[in-house]
């Protein structure tokens, strides 16, 4: 059994390609995936930054081809790639250890466009839940994703990967919190109604800001945005009065001239009686005149200031991600140990079945010659079964104990070789046909040896 991952992300495909393959109906897509002859289990992750299928298979090469066709026909509608090119140019595949490592990195937000962003873990959990509900997620992928969630928790708790904001909106709100400490009693004024203002609204709400207001040239757009967040909407004619009542001002509104001049802000500050005013200029061109910097009690940050802070924070997050990578390696090895243990179960069953078949065959061969009574036959059965159990107990006990250790795979292979479990001519091999598909179904872990590159 192999673990495969096939897909595309922000690292391999632009947004116009990713959106073509985005999945809305997970249940239908998962049903088609597990209907593929080569796929045993499947989980489908579809977010704005990635579309990936995680699958288990016993035919990895054939499964990769099937997953490629699934992307091309089922997700992409058998249509040309936007902007030209081929699907091959934008997809990637990982197998076994590399696939596990990738899932752990995705869940831990190390592979995200914004390192440490919190949304991806919830999106991966949602993908896992949908796979469980559809019945496409079996025991191996269930274990894999449970370990991915545990890994993400460790990365979050044992590193500072998510402690510094890296989006401009989040940096702005973080700076406001540093100036005012408690935002619960503060009032914010949002000038504009675009995406940047909306992102800032979300961030301020999360910080528990007391009062929020939206002002815009178009009252209709201000009202639409304000209605979504349950705040008040205003027109630009009310701007001066609103400025005087506000502690935090975020501005991102179109225009070729600054809407907040030095004179206007100076007048507002006089009305505020020395209470500080925090101004965040998210506009390009700038919405606030740079001369506002020189006013007492006016704290002005523009896009360049915020981008500089964001870049420093992102670099800090990337340094923290190195610690996260070490955690991922530890958890990856733990999961590999579990897979080796999973493989040990059919090996143990196989060895017991072979031994029992030899024991029973030999009794049958000599029973008539010895002319045993029923009581004698029962005694021979008990005696020979006890001998077999005593002989098998030490190697089976050692086999079970070693499977969660680094050398577990080598011990498992040694056991199969010593007892000739893969030799169809060995004594007791006749029973193998009856066990086919159950006790001797082997998990192919040759790519998981500790000498392989992680």
Long-range contacts (C-beta under 8 A, 24 or more apart in sequence): 1-40, 1-56, 1-57, 1-58, 1-140, 1-443, 1-444, 2-56, 2-57, 2-58, 2-60, 2-63, 2-95, 2-96, 2-444, 2-447, 3-54, 3-55, 3-56, 3-95, 3-96, 3-99, 3-100, 3-140, 3-141, 3-144, 4-53, 4-54, 4-55, 4-56, 4-57, 4-60, 4-63, 4-64, 4-67, 4-93, 4-94, 4-95, 4-99, 5-52, 5-53, 5-54, 5-55, 5-93, 5-94, 5-95, 5-98, 5-99, 5-102, 5-103, 6-52, 6-53, 6-55, 6-64, 6-67, 6-68, 6-71, 6-91, 6-92, 6-93, 7-45, 7-50, 7-51, 7-52, 7-53, 7-71, 7-91, 7-92, 8-50, 8-51, 8-52, 8-71, 8-90, 8-91, 8-92, 9-49, 9-50, 9-51, 9-52, 9-111, 10-49, 10-50, 10-113, 11-111, 12-90, 12-91, 12-92, 13-90, 13-91, 14-83, 15-48, 16-82, 16-83, 17-81, 17-82, 17-83, 17-90, 18-48, 18-49, 18-50, 18-51, 20-75, 20-76, 20-77, 20-79, 20-81, 20-82, 21-51, 21-71, 21-75, 21-76, 22-46, 22-48, 22-51, 22-75, 23-51, 23-75, 26-127, 26-130, 26-131, 26-134, 27-130, 27-133, 27-134, 29-74, 29-75, 30-130, 30-131, 30-134, 30-136, 31-134, 31-136, 32-70, 32-74, 33-70, 33-136, 34-135, 34-136, 36-63, 36-66, 36-67, 36-70, 37-66, 38-62, 38-63, 38-66, 39-63, 39-66, 39-67, 40-138, 41-136, 41-137, 41-138, 41-140, 41-141, 42-131, 42-136, 42-137, 42-141, 43-127, 43-128, 43-131, 43-136, 43-137, 43-141, 43-145, 44-127, 44-130, 44-131, 45-106, 45-123, 45-124, 45-127, 46-127, 47-120, 47-123, 49-112, 49-113, 50-106, 51-75, 52-106, 54-99, 54-103, 54-141, 54-144, 55-141, 56-138, 56-140, 56-141, 58-444, 60-95, 64-93, 67-93, 95-447, 96-445, 96-447, 96-448, 97-332, 97-336, 97-447, 97-448, 97-452, 97-454, 98-454, 100-144, 100-332, 100-335, 100-336, 101-328, 101-329, 101-332, 101-454, 103-144, 103-145, 103-148, 104-147, 104-148, 104-151, 104-152, 104-328, 104-331, 104-332, 105-325, 105-328, 106-148, 107-145, 107-148, 107-149, 107-151, 107-152, 108-148, 108-151, 108-152, 108-155, 108-156, 108-161, 108-324, 108-327, 108-328, 109-152, 109-155, 109-161, 109-162, 110-155, 110-161, 110-321, 110-324, 110-325, 110-328, 114-166, 114-167, 114-314, 115-161, 115-166, 115-314, 115-317, 115-318, 115-321, 116-161, 116-162, 116-163, 116-166, 116-317, 116-320, 116-321, 117-162, 117-166, 118-162, 121-149, 121-152, 124-148, 124-149, 125-149, 140-339, 140-342, 143-335, 143-338, 144-335, 147-331, 147-334, 147-335, 147-338, 150-331, 151-327, 151-328, 151-331, 154-327, 154-331, 155-323, 155-324, 155-327, 155-328, 158-323, 158-327, 159-320, 159-321, 159-323, 159-324, 159-327, 160-316, 160-320, 161-317, 161-320, 161-321, 161-323, 161-324, 162-317, 163-320, 164-313, 164-314, 164-316, 164-317, 165-310, 165-313, 166-310, 166-313, 166-314, 166-317, 167-199, 167-203, 167-310, 168-196, 168-282, 168-303, 168-306, 168-307, 168-310, 169-196, 169-199, 169-200, 169-202, 169-203, 169-282, 170-203, 171-306, 171-309, 171-310, 171-313, 172-200, 172-203, 172-250, 172-280, 172-282, 172-301, 172-306, 173-200, 173-203, 173-204, 173-207, 175-278, 175-280, 175-301, 175-306, 175-309, 176-204, 176-207, 176-248, 176-278, 176-280, 177-207, 179-276, 179-278, 179-299, 180-247, 180-248, 180-278, 183-207, 183-208, 183-209, 183-210, 183-248, 184-208, 184-209, 184-210, 185-210, 186-210, 186-211, 186-247, 186-248, 187-211, 187-212, 187-213, 187-245, 187-246, 187-247, 187-248, 188-212, 188-213, 188-246, 188-247, 188-248, 188-249, 188-250, 189-213, 189-215, 189-242, 189-243, 189-245, 189-246, 189-248, 189-249, 189-250, 190-214, 190-215, 190-250, 190-251, 191-215, 191-216, 191-239, 191-249, 191-250, 191-251, 191-252, 191-253, 191-259, 191-260, 191-287, 192-216, 192-250, 192-251, 192-252, 192-253, 192-254, 192-282, 192-283, 193-218, 193-221, 193-222, 193-224, 193-225, 194-252, 196-252, 196-282, 197-225, 197-250, 197-252, 197-282, 198-225, 200-250, 200-252, 200-280, 200-282, 201-225, 201-229, 201-231, 204-248, 205-229, 209-248, 213-242, 213-246, 215-239, 215-242, 216-253, 217-253, 240-264, 240-267, 240-268, 243-268, 243-277, 244-268, 244-271, 244-272, 246-277, 247-275, 247-276, 247-277, 247-278, 248-278, 248-280, 249-277, 249-278, 249-279, 249-280, 250-280, 250-282, 251-279, 251-280, 251-281, 251-282, 251-283, 251-287, 251-288, 252-282, 252-283, 252-287, 253-283, 253-287, 254-283, 255-283, 255-285, 255-287, 256-285, 258-285, 258-286, 258-287, 258-288, 258-289, 259-287, 259-288, 260-287, 260-288, 260-289, 260-292, 261-289, 262-289, 262-291, 262-292, 262-294, 262-295, 265-289, 265-292, 265-295, 265-298, 266-295, 269-295, 269-296, 269-297, 269-298, 272-297, 280-306, 282-306, 329-454, 332-454, 333-406, 336-445, 336-448, 337-403, 337-404, 337-405, 337-406, 337-408, 338-404, 339-443, 339-445, 339-448, 340-403, 340-404, 340-408, 340-409, 340-412, 340-445, 340-448, 341-403, 341-404, 341-408, 342-443, 343-403, 343-412, 343-442, 343-443, 343-445, 344-399, 344-400, 344-403, 344-408, 344-412, 346-438, 346-439, 346-440, 346-441, 346-442, 346-443, 347-399, 347-412, 347-415, 347-416, 347-421, 347-440, 347-442, 348-396, 348-399, 348-400, 349-435, 349-438, 349-439, 349-440, 350-421, 350-432, 350-435, 350-439, 350-440, 351-392, 351-395, 351-396, 351-415, 351-419, 351-421, 352-392, 352-396, 353-428, 353-431, 353-435, 353-439, 354-419, 354-421, 354-426, 354-427, 354-428, 354-429, 354-431, 355-388, 355-391, 355-392, 355-428, 356-388, 356-431, 357-428, 357-430, 357-431, 358-427, 358-428, 359-384, 359-385, 359-388, 361-428, 406-450, 409-445, 409-448, 409-449
